[in-house]
């Protein structure tokens, strides 16, 4: 494994660095690239590659230098003996089991609506359904981030939350508050812009000096009038296509989500791949396994550089903010080298 945490730069002290580099301190948040993990919580156990996207724990990802994390939040009833979500419409493995989950949910829906929901215990990190993989309560993973941010006061971290179960912001905020992570969360006072871009983002140094070092986006149901620090992803972020099917000869660069074709301030480079089989006319996608990642060289600097070069041209030379991989630790440390290149550090 190639560690991405840089050594202290000559002539610099730790309190002069921002995410490990003095050069990043004066840059606005939307002009910085970060290593990002797709479904960061989806690591063993279980040892089932059909539902895994990573090999290393969140603590290990942080220690390695990952600074942006895609997290799926799902309503769980595990404390009542029932694990299921209220939705199965997100990307990836949903094709495998989505219709089964929907049937399962409908069977128990009347029963579950009488359950008293625990605003902390019911919010789990799961992949579409906690039947597939359940990494436990969101709050417990947030405590890992809290400890890291306590110990590393010059680091800026980002969450990109997929709200699978359609939680309201005030159903998620208790987990942040119990973990003590809300005190680090960035809550901008942006005036909404018709074109959804051109917002006055702070520099990394400003986020660090104000100790608002956690930036949180959520794809659905965000409402900053309710929880100011859970930001609506599609107001600020654009993703290029994520449904890349193995084998991939060249990764795409066009805007996928949102589908309105209007650029935003922040860009996600989805550089991960699925296996696809078609059954009865329905596509079933599942993550490729580590052996396939290595065999195809998807996570190498060569592959990432080729993707970034084409996308930079497509997007007028803009920085891709979140370079996102499955099994980022496989290969030649390509994600961290690519992030340094995108930030002009190598």
Helices and strands as residue ranges (DSSP letters): G 14-16, G 22-24, G 29-31, E 34-37, H 58-64, E 68-75, G 78-80, H 94-112, E 123-126, E 134-137, H 138-151, E 157-163, H 169-179, G 182-184, H 204-209, E 214-218, E 230-232, H 233-236, E 237-240, E 255-257, E 266-270, E 274-279, E 282-287, H 290-296, H 301-314, E 322-325, H 334-342
